[in-house]
Amino acid sequence: MSTLRFNALQEALYRKPVLIEEKGRRSELFGQHVFNEQAMLQHMTKEAYQSVMSAIEFGTKIDRKIADQIAVSMKEWALSKGATHYTHWFQPLTGATAEKHDAFFETIDGGRAIEHFDGGQLAQQEPDASSFPNGGIRNTFEARGYTAWDPTSPAFLYGTTLCIPTVFVAYTGEALDNKTPLLRALQAVDSSATAVCKFFDKNVTKVNATLGWEQEYFLIDTALAAARPDLMMTGRTLLGHSSAKGQQLDDHYFGSIPTRVMSFMRDLEQECMLLGIPVKTRHNEVAPNQFELAPIFEEANLAVDHNSLLMDVMEKVSQRHQFKVLFHEKPFAGINGSGKHNNWSLSTNTGVNLLSPGKTPMKNLQFLTFFVNTIKAVHDYEELIRASIASASNDHRLGANEAPPAIISVFIGTQLSEVLDELENVTKGKLSPQEKTDLKLNIVGKIPEILLDNTDRNRTSPFAFTGNKFELRAVGSWSNCAGPMTILNTIIAKQLKDFKEEVDQLIATKNLKKDEAIFNILREYIKASKKIRFEGDGYGEAWEKEAKKRGLSNNKTTPEALKAKISKKTITLFEEMSVMNHVEIEARHEIELEEYSKRIQIESRVLGDVARNHIIPTAIRYQNTLIENVKGLKEIFSKDFEKYAKEQIVLIQKISQHIAEINSKIEEMTEERKKANKLQGQKNADAYCNKVKPFLEEIRYHVDKLELLVDDNLWPLTKYRELLFTR
């Protein structure tokens, strides 16, 4: 194994950057492989084009005859670009994407063949759903699952395959995917936000949730990664002593991008341009060999699709450059992990960002309305937001090395905090003319100036306002954005719905004017949600004590956090907003618990295998060398040999102690795993979390100590310094 390590190092050190030929300007490449509006205008009849646009904007159904026209146009466009197959591209509850390719090729009479694709094949497929997670929605032997075309996300060409974004549902109608609940949540927030917008602008007929994700990741040479079974099997290093040099000098962040990495980035960006993924920003992140890319924001459903597609593209492009891309939230202990910051906002069909102030007091009151309602929604459902970012991998990241803690709080900056503090003092009921003027001119009117100078950033805040959007920073880099975006948009939709009802009631029963009613409700919301606002650093016992005093949850583990997903409050929320029914909610909860247990189970088995088959034999081999050395010293120095062999004997003893501890801990861990496997659901996940998982760190401690003791020439696994600094 040590031979493999050194061969890998030699191979990695002599890598050359892959030469990338520029295919043209980014603006010219953008969307060439997407069946977007421009492509539809060129290939469709006017009737078919208008039918698709109506489905996108208003959710209207597409007639079967029109679907046939659309399918023919889509097929001809794809064939002209070299396509041979088509697939319904969907997002099952695995967190990844799925596809089954069918050729356009069909035989006809006379031993002839044609390329065929019709409206039925476009609109619906029936893939075998038997092996996808379903959480008890359907029996395994019932293979029926249906994919149905989502016209709001354009089809695209990936390689030689036409990919058609679809939803994935069971025969009985329940969602078996991540997209369906997201679409329902986006519909709910559109309805609620549009109703509130009409307080300020009657011309608003639609509100879109927007999302701009930031994708952090590590790049490790493929040869070095292949010499780490733990990295290949689990996505993270289950053992490995920290490198003497890590990120403590802050010399990697925003530094010069390594040549091989730059070649990878240029290649990736060209692929993204062709697929219509509007990536714009690239840079080194804080940890060695950690990087980030970010796009221009898009409509949330499309942004989620693009992020899922991007992760697949990144893996394929990285292979061309002899890199393994790591999306795990914490692949290396002791340095920064990776997040997927979700920058969220709402925009109207009239072109207004609802989380950006305007030029008039009324526009600023509109901003304040959506701003305060968002904070109130997060306050009311902070446990559910925590649950939305819960996973076995993200648990390693939360609260460590600049990552947000497991306690959900909202950061808005000192200036906006002062604005909300002033609004707490608004008079109850009717406002005097002087107070109205003072509010509009001196408080609400000054919001644009405040935001212009508000450059506060808090890297540790889970949910931060950053000028014209909120940033959910706690989402893990491995996650599908659909989960947290479904929950965030649902709670905002519910909050705005309640707000509209309360304002209407005040106007009707208290004879208040519209702006007076709005100020009155906002005042109460500010008071009610004050405890969720936190401007400090999210680390340490001080904040944990303060959060406990405030009544905020601190669910540190995934099994604990996921309980919020099946609470009565959550089920009522999702059913009221028509996002998910109780069957879909409970199914997802079961799937996520099972996934958590399986990930810990895999890590436990991999660590046991690596420790016993690679680490212990290496330690014994080195120990035998020391023993031979001691025997030689005894032959030479006779009775005085202990004086000269003292250090070697101490090393032999230490190695024996660590080997014994590793063996005994693996035995204990295996027994706990057997016990956990006899349990189901929550009990199973709790057992893996509380009984099995602690052994991972205990075993690692002894393995990492051996790494410092054993001869480097014998050590079988690539070390942190090699993984993080070989570029």
Buried (B, 14 or more C-beta within 10 A) or exposed (E): BBEBBBEBBEBBEEBEBBEBEEEEEBEEBBBBBBBBBEBBEEBBBEEBBEBBBBBBEEEEEBEEEBBBBBBBBBBEBBBEEEBBBBBBBBBBBBBEBBBBBBBBEEEEEEEEEEBBBBBEBBBBBEBEBBEBBBBEBBEEEBBEBBBBBBBBBBBBBBEEBBBBBBBBBBBEEBBBBBBBBBBBBBBBBBBBBBBBBEBBEEEBBBBBBBBBBBBBBBBBBBBBBBBBBBBEBBBBBBBBBBBEEBBEEEEBBEEEBBEBBBBBBBBBBBBBBBBBBBBEEBEBBBBBBBBBBBBEBBBBBBBBBBBBBBBBBBEEBBEEBBBBBBBBBBBBBBBBBBBBBBBBBBBBBEEBBBBBBBEEBBBBBBBBBBBBBBBBBBBBBBBBBBBBBBBBBBBBBBBBBBBBBBBBBBBBBEBBBEBBEBBEEBBEEBBEEEBBEBBBEEBBBBBBEBBEEBEBEBBBBBBBBBBBBBBBBBBBBBBBBBBBBBBBBBBBBBBBBBBBEBBBEBBEEEEBEBBBBBBBBBBBBBEEBBBBBBBBEBBEEEBBEBBEEBEBBBBBBBBBBBBBBBBEEBBEBBBEBBBBBBBBBBBBBBBBBBBBBBBBBBBBBBBBBBBEEBBBBBBBEBBEBBBEBBEEBBEEEEEEBEEEBEEBBEBBEBBEEBBEBBBEBBEBBBEBBEEBBEBEEBEBBBBBBBBBBEBBEBBBBBBBBBBEBBEEEBBBBBBBBBBBBBB
